[in-house]
Amino acid sequence: MLPLRLRRRYKKRTIRRGQAEVVGGLIILTILMVLVIPMLLKGYQDVTRLTEQARDIETRVDIKFKERISISGTRLEDVGPDLWPGLWINNTGTIQVTLKTLFIINMETGSVVAALDLTQARPGITPLIENMYLNPDPTFSPSPPPPAGNPIILKPGDKLYIVFNDAHPAMLNPEKLMVRILSGEGVLHPLTGEGQGQGLLVPPKMGEAEFEPWKGAFNPYAGFKLIGGEELLNGGKVIALQPSLYIRDLYIPYDVSFIYDDDTNPGLYRIHIEVDSGYWWWWEDLFGDGDCVLYSGDTLEIYGFLGTYFTYGVYTYLDGYAAKVVINGNLCKKGTINYFDPSNSVEISDFDGNGVNELVMYSLKNGPLYSPLNVDADYNGYEYHDALGWIYIAQRDISGQDFIRITGKLNYYWTMRLVSGGADVYRNLRIFSIVVWEYDPTSGSYTLRHYRDYSYTENKPQQFQFSTVFPLDRNKTYRIGMIFYDNYAKIDNPETSGYSYLEFTYALEYLVVEYGRYNPLFSQTPPIYIVAIPDPSIIQGIGEAEYASYYGLTINDAKLAAQSELLNLTIDELEKNGLIDYIVISDVTSLCSILFNSPSGLANVPPKYAVVIWLQGNASISSVAGSCGVDDSILLDYVKSYHWVFAQISGRPLWGSISYFAGGSQVKEKPGGGANITDPGLNARIMYKAYLMPIEAEFEYLIEAQPSCLVDEATFYHNTTYTIERYGTMSFWASCIADPTVSGIFMVNPVNIDWAGDGDGVLPGATVQMALYAALEAYKILTP
């Protein structure tokens, strides 16, 4: 029975929000429905015009998902010196494809060796190209492509063979080159078709290792994989852990209460509680033996905690295990971390029914293919009170490396075992962690050095794929693995005096481990600041209207949810590529103190050569950072003077109708349908690695760049006609690169974010990728 004072004081309301289901097959129906209603209200001319626009949109979406291009390099011994280095470009689909741009990329460095416009690149005109053959016969009789100035169009079944000039400097090491093609519709990106639109210039021989294309700071070249429960168990070991001190069903009135990571027991928690001094009569014997007694006003520290923790009203609730308890700075009880044989709760079986056995761990054997089975997972005699962790360690030493990437697939399932009334989780704790142990040659033991944890969610996914990167010291030795937690010993319901237990089943299907050294292009990694302030009044232009409609939310809730998703995508993309030293700025005070030299801030000098990722959309600078004394022009001064790469993930350009760049030139709005990207703008887009875009961006804004400098001055054109093809660059220089003392880069990615996945814009993940890759490339150019 809960204390009467708690049951009288509080009542909990639970709000659950459903999500709309996505039906991908309705994309065309959705487009037509949007157009049919206006048709009924307008005359014959409007009906005709709208029908043509609908047909155009439908055709564009259809084309994007039907294009199929295969890229096949050749070997010298297979084709002979007259046809090598050579490349086949084959249309393997059912529709014609217009070839637009060919990129040749050095896979060791990630640099673009050449970017060829395939409407102009021809033998005799482009030094890099020796010959071209369109649908050649076996003897390669002359069959020239269209003359320069005309696009190369491949009908279904057509083949184009390009012979490169082997004396050209770009062909010095052809076996290290990759080729990527952009079509007239953008990057070839069907949902199927591995390697679509790209391939190696020289394929490896049987048994030869392939280069992995460069994709950021992390450049892996070796590793290992463990697939299936048998390989995982044979290549590693599982042990279980549980702290020895049991703190049972404890309510403590508090003034201060929080939980955080315990550095002395990595992977477990530390709890700090300052007991409410207003309860002058309150006391509690923690273990019933008089060793640890709490009184009003005391300070409690719990180390190595594993179990249930939440605060409810003025009370902190604990039910779990600890390694040490300290009151008012004095040790009152010290236990241990117990490690034991987990065989009672581990097996190899096909948890999800996909034909691959998993390594399964459970405190209650449950899941899609299991019937619930009570398990005494930690052998303590209490099935309901199991709260423990399982440790999986891959038995391979890793040394001499700078980075490691761990990728895997985990199935998990949880169940709420109701005892009385029912209860919810009031604070989400980690349920599994990806970890790295460092070997200590002095003690001969391994210490947990890195871990990335994932928290409980009530959505109960049955499959979880993850990928994360950790930095290593190449002079030290490491092992990798995972820790799985059954955190929740007991969950109390103060409203009903009911309680329940949350039990987990985990099934690890595979681990892929890659390691490597620093990419030479990133001798130093950029300081990265992500501005994501969760205040709907200063979020705008991140697709919140579509997000609200699709998920059934209010506009304000949609702003917060969309920004949160963009933040998660940004962090995931950075971490996948080895960039883990980022700072998330989530409030205006931090914005002022970290980025701007605010009088009340902590920063005496703002950071230099920083990458700033802006997730507020096109909310005005003054509305976001006004309390810092910052407006458009002042922000521009920071970008230029401190050499920032300022990347705006989405929304119209922040500076609205006025540009303070290049002496305050006006941003002109040109009538829709008349704006085209200029040649300097095209070159800028190529320089910022448009080949890395998963989807060719269809921008609402275009950019015109003047050729007097690299991109000395820029003018955005607003294109209001959405049914025509439109392209735009993502970046321009804030100041001429020729003046290194005053240089910075403002980047804008003004795409429509396609939250519904219906083809009307760019998918959120692609939007983030485009902005981040362009920002990282710009950083390399900007830094001295």
Buried (B, 14 or more C-beta within 10 A) or exposed (E): EBEEBBBEEEEEEEEEEEEEEEEEEEBBEBBBEEBEEEBEEEEEEEBEEBBEBBBBBBEBBEBBEEBBBBBBBBBBEEBEEEBBBBBBBBBBBEEBBBBBBBBBBBBBBBBBBBBBBBBEBBBEEBEBBBBBBBEBEEEBEEEEBBEBEEEBBBEEEBBBBBBBBBEBEBBEEBBBBBBBBBBBBBBBBBEEBEEBBBBBBBBEEEEEEEBBBBBBBBBBEEBBEBBBBEBBBEBBBBBBBBBBBBBBBBBBBBBEBEBEBBEEBBBBBBBBBBBBEEBEEBEBEBBEEEEBBBBBBBBBBBBBBBBBBBBBBBBBBBBBBBBBBBBEEEEBBBBEBBEEEBEBBBBBBBBBEEEBBBBBBBBBBBBEEBEEEEBBBBBBEEBBBBBBBBBBBBEBEBEEBBBBBBBBBBBBBBBBBEBEEBBBBBBEBBBBBBBBBBBEEEEEEBEBBBBBBBEBEEEEEEEBEBBBBBBBEEEBBBBBBBBBBBBBBBBBBBBBEBBBBBBBBBBBBBBBBBBBBBBEBBEEBBBBBBBBBBBBEBBBBBBBEBBBBBBEBEEBBBBBBBBEBBBEBBBBBBBBBBBBEBBBBBEBBBBBBBBBBBEEBEEEEBBEBBBBBBBBBBBBBBEBBEEBEBBBEBBBBBBBBBBBBBBBBBBBBBBEEEBBBBEEBEBEBBEBEEBBBBEBBBBBBBBBBBBBBBBBBBBBBBBBBBEEBBBBBBBBBBBEEBBEEBBBBBBBBBBBBEEEEEBBBBBBBBBBBBBBEBBBBBBBBBBBBBBBBBBBBBBBBBEE
